[in-house]
Amino acid sequence: MKVAVIEGDGIGQEVTPPARDAIGIIRPDIDFFGVEAGYGRWQRTGEAITDDDIALLASADAILFGAVTTPPAPDYRSVIVRIRKDLDLYANVRPVWGAGFDIIVVRENTEGLYSGVEKIEQDSACTLRCITRKGSERIARYACSLAKRRRDITIGHKANVLKSDVFFRDICLAEARKAGIVVRDRFIDALCLDVLQHPGDYDVIVTTNMFGDILSDVTAYLVGGLGLLPSGNIGTDHSLFEPVHGSAPDIAGRNIANPIAALRSAAMLLHHIGEHASCGLVEQAIRSTIDRGIMTRDLGGTAGTSEFARSVLSDLRALVPRR
């Protein structure tokens, strides 16, 4: 099995190596190979990612992604957005859990305002928000497949204002009813508030691209910040796993970034490739490190990125049975 690793920029270079090592502890047979992409690559070569890089990523069984900074050129699209689009990673899965709640935000990942259909003119700028039946049906079906093993599904939308969201909402409602899933719908602005006030009321939430990005960031408040949240980008033939946070250039290189989101993304990758039991060991190792009082600054501790990661990996090695 081959796993491509993109460390990217900023704190991606600090939090991705321990995530890769966690996968290697559980699956020492995996062959890792690196792919350079992002702002640093663009500065050096003029290309943040190339067609050859995309082909290389497509050859992997899974991708572990850190974080990238988008080049500040007006004609440059985000690297991660391009990868999602080119590999058709249509389902962005962002879990968040804590005391009394266990939520999965399922975000359509290839359409809407992140499609890259844009133009900037002297006195105006336009971004096209296109929602298709195919895209809406398949993200609704993916969300329903998760909800079947859980409780219910909530559709987040702005159908009171946007006709494209009427279209999206109605398709999701139809797919949920067809699947026999308990379903409700909420306006996305009210949902962002209510999920913070009553997180236990929510299970699987499905929504469009930008709304899903915002909503999943909002839910980070429930657990202590973006440094804790993982995500998966799932397609029919490819998959990519990444922390929800960005490259955070303001703290890069200072050994203060929290690697938990990256480690949990590694656990999601392991689960995706069939290591259903072993991936829980990553979480156990994270918890045992925190229980000993070893925490990064964002959690109120004093440990650096490398110190925290070393502790987690040490605990993980002790938990993994020898094969």
C-alpha positions in Angstrom: 0.0 0.0 0.0 1.2 3.5 -0.9 0.4 6.7 1.0 1.4 10.1 -0.5 2.4 12.7 2.0 2.2 16.5 1.4 3.6 18.4 4.3 3.0 21.7 2.6 3.7 25.0 4.3 3.9 26.6 7.7 2.8 24.3 10.6 2.0 21.6 8.0 5.8 20.8 8.1 5.7 20.4 11.9 2.4 18.4 12.4 2.5 16.1 9.4 5.6 14.0 10.2 4.3 12.7 13.5 0.9 11.9 11.8 2.9 9.9 9.2 4.8 8.2 11.9 1.6 7.2 13.7 0.4 5.5 10.6 3.8 3.8 10.2 3.6 2.4 13.7 0.3 0.7 13.1 1.0 -0.2 9.5 4.8 -0.6 9.0 4.2 -2.2 5.6 2.9 1.1 4.1 5.2 2.7 1.6 5.2 6.5 2.0 6.3 8.9 -0.6 6.5 12.7 -0.5 4.9 15.2 -2.9 6.0 18.9 -2.6 3.2 21.4 -3.1 2.2 24.8 -1.8 3.6 28.3 -1.4 7.2 27.2 -0.8 7.2 25.2 -4.1 5.6 28.2 -5.9 8.3 30.6 -4.6 11.0 28.3 -5.9 9.6 27.1 -9.2 6.6 29.3 -10.0 4.2 26.3 -9.7 2.4 25.4 -6.4 1.3 22.0 -7.9 1.6 20.5 -11.3 -0.4 18.0 -13.5 2.4 15.5 -12.8 1.9 16.0 -9.1 -1.8 15.3 -9.4 -1.0 12.1 -11.4 1.4 11.0 -8.6 -1.3 11.7 -6.0 -3.8 9.7 -8.0 -1.4 6.7 -7.9 -1.5 6.5 -4.1 -3.9 4.4 -2.1 -4.5 7.4 0.2 -3.0 10.9 0.8 -1.9 12.5 4.1 -2.0 16.3 3.7 -0.7 18.9 6.1 -1.5 22.5 5.2 -0.7 24.9 2.4 -0.6 28.7 1.9 -2.2 29.8 -1.4 0.2 31.8 -3.6 -0.9 35.5 -3.6 -1.3 35.6 -7.4 -4.7 36.6 -8.7 -4.9 33.6 -11.1 -3.9 31.0 -8.5 -6.5 28.6 -7.1 -6.0 26.9 -3.7 -3.8 23.8 -3.9 -6.2 21.7 -1.8 -9.2 22.9 -3.8 -7.5 21.8 -7.0 -6.7 18.4 -5.5 -10.3 17.9 -4.4 -11.6 18.9 -7.8 -9.1 16.9 -9.9 -9.4 13.7 -7.8 -13.1 14.2 -7.4 -13.0 14.1 -3.6 -16.6 15.0 -3.4 -17.3 14.3 0.3 -15.6 16.3 3.0 -16.1 14.6 6.3 -15.4 16.6 9.5 -16.2 14.8 12.8 -16.3 16.7 16.1 -17.1 14.9 19.4 -17.0 15.6 23.1 -19.1 15.2 26.3 -22.7 14.6 25.2 -22.3 15.1 21.5 -20.9 13.3 18.4 -21.4 15.3 15.2 -20.3 14.6 11.6 -20.4 17.6 9.2 -20.6 16.2 5.7 -19.7 19.0 3.2 -20.1 18.9 -0.6 -16.5 19.3 -1.7 -16.4 20.1 -5.4 -19.1 22.6 -6.3 -20.6 25.8 -5.0 -18.4 28.9 -4.3 -15.2 26.8 -4.3 -15.6 25.6 -7.9 -13.0 28.1 -9.1 -15.4 29.7 -11.7 -14.4 33.3 -11.1 -13.5 36.5 -12.8 -12.1 39.8 -11.6 -12.6 43.0 -13.6 -11.7 46.6 -12.9 -15.0 47.5 -11.1 -16.4 44.1 -10.2 -15.6 40.5 -9.2 -17.8 37.5 -9.8 -17.8 34.0 -8.3 -20.2 31.5 -9.8 -22.1 29.3 -7.3 -23.3 26.2 -9.3 -25.1 23.4 -7.6 -25.8 20.3 -9.7 -28.2 17.4 -9.3 -25.4 14.9 -9.5 -23.3 16.7 -6.8 -26.3 17.1 -4.5 -27.5 13.5 -4.9 -24.2 11.9 -4.2 -23.3 14.0 -1.1 -26.8 13.4 0.2 -26.4 9.6 -0.3 -23.0 9.7 1.4 -24.4 11.5 4.4 -27.3 9.1 4.5 -24.9 6.1 4.4 -23.4 7.5 7.6 -26.7 8.3 9.2 -28.0 4.8 8.7 -25.4 3.6 11.3 -26.2 6.5 13.6 -29.3 8.5 14.3 -30.6 11.2 11.9 -29.6 13.8 9.4 -29.9 17.6 9.3 -29.7 19.6 6.1 -28.0 23.0 6.4 -29.1 25.6 3.8 -30.2 29.1 3.0 -33.2 28.2 0.9 -35.1 31.3 2.2 -32.7 33.4 0.1 -30.9 31.2 -2.5 -32.7 29.3 -5.2 -29.7 27.0 -5.6 -30.2 26.0 -1.9 -33.9 25.3 -2.6 -32.6 22.9 -5.2 -30.0 21.4 -2.9 -32.4 21.1 0.1 -35.1 19.4 -1.9 -32.7 16.8 -3.3 -31.3 16.0 0.1 -34.8 15.7 1.6 -35.8 13.3 -1.2 -32.6 11.1 -0.8 -33.0 11.0 3.0 -36.7 9.9 2.8 -35.8 7.4 0.1 -33.2 5.9 2.5 -35.6 5.9 5.4 -33.5 8.3 7.4 -35.0 10.7 10.0 -34.4 14.1 8.4 -34.9 17.8 9.2 -33.6 21.0 7.7 -32.3 24.3 9.2 -31.2 27.6 7.9 -27.4 27.7 8.1 -27.1 30.9 10.1 -29.5 29.6 12.8 -27.8 26.2 12.7 -24.4 27.7 13.4 -25.8 29.2 16.6 -27.9 26.2 17.6 -25.2 23.7 17.2 -23.1 25.6 19.7 -26.0 25.9 22.2 -27.4 22.4 21.8 -24.7 20.2 20.2 -26.3 17.0 21.5 -29.3 17.6 19.2 -27.2 17.0 16.1 -25.8 13.9 14.5 -25.0 14.0 10.8 -25.2 17.4 9.1 -25.0 17.8 5.3 -24.5 21.1 3.5 -22.9 22.8 0.6 -19.3 23.6 0.1 -18.7 27.0 1.8 -21.5 26.6 4.4 -19.9 23.3 5.4 -16.5 25.0 5.7 -17.8 27.7 8.0 -20.0 25.3 10.0 -17.3 22.8 10.7 -15.0 25.7 11.8 -17.8 26.9 14.1 -18.0 23.5 15.8 -14.3 23.7 16.7 -15.4 26.0 19.5 -17.1 23.0 21.2 -13.8 21.2 21.7 -11.1 23.9 22.1 -10.1 25.0 18.6 -9.1 24.0 15.1 -6.0 22.3 16.3 -8.1 19.4 17.4 -10.2 18.6 14.4 -9.4 16.2 11.6 -11.1 15.7 8.2 -11.4 13.3 5.3 -11.9 14.1 1.7 -13.5 11.0 0.1 -14.1 10.2 -3.5 -15.1 7.0 -5.4 -11.4 6.2 -6.3 -9.3 8.4 -4.0 -9.1 9.8 -0.5 -7.2 12.5 1.3 -6.9 13.2 5.0 -6.0 16.6 6.6 -6.3 18.7 9.7 -9.1 21.3 9.5 -6.7 24.1 10.3 -4.6 26.0 7.8 -0.8 26.6 7.5 -0.8 29.2 10.3 2.3 31.1 9.2 2.2 33.3 12.2 3.2 30.4 14.5 5.1 28.3 12.0 8.6 27.2 13.1 8.0 28.1 16.8 7.2 24.5 18.0 3.9 25.6 19.5 1.4 24.1 17.0 -1.0 21.4 18.2 -0.5 18.2 16.2 -3.7 16.5 17.4 -5.7 17.4 14.3 -3.1 15.9 12.1 -2.8 12.8 14.3 -6.6 12.3 14.2 -6.5 12.8 10.5 -4.0 9.9 10.4 -6.5 7.9 12.5 -9.2 8.6 9.9 -6.9 7.4 7.1 -6.3 4.2 9.0 -10.0 3.7 9.5 -10.6 4.3 5.8 -8.1 1.6 4.8 -9.6 -1.0 7.1 -7.7 -0.5 10.3 -11.0 0.0 12.3 -9.7 -1.2 15.6 -6.1 0.0 15.4 -7.1 3.6 14.5 -8.7 3.9 18.0 -5.3 3.4 19.5 -4.2 6.8 18.1 -7.0 8.4 20.1 -6.1 6.4 23.2 -2.4 7.5 22.9 -3.5 11.2 22.6 -5.8 10.9 25.6 -3.1 9.2 27.7 -0.6 12.0 26.9 -3.1 14.7 27.8 -4.1 12.8 31.0 -0.4 13.0 32.1 -0.6 16.8 31.8 1.4 17.0 28.6 -0.5 19.6 26.5 0.3 22.3 24.0 -0.2 25.9 24.8 -3.7 26.2 23.1 -4.9 23.6 25.6 -3.4 25.4 28.6 -0.1 23.4 28.7 3.5 24.2 28.1 4.6 21.3 25.8 5.9 22.0 22.4 4.7 20.4 19.2 7.6 17.9 19.1 7.4 17.1 22.8 3.7 16.4 22.6 4.1 14.3 19.5 6.9 12.2 20.9 4.8 11.4 23.9 1.8 10.3 21.8 4.0 8.2 19.5 5.7 6.6 22.5 2.3 5.7 24.0 1.1 4.4 20.6 4.1 2.1 20.2 3.3 0.6 23.7 -0.3 0.1 22.7 0.2 -1.5 19.3 0.5 -5.3 19.4 3.5 -6.7 17.6 2.7 -8.3 14.3 
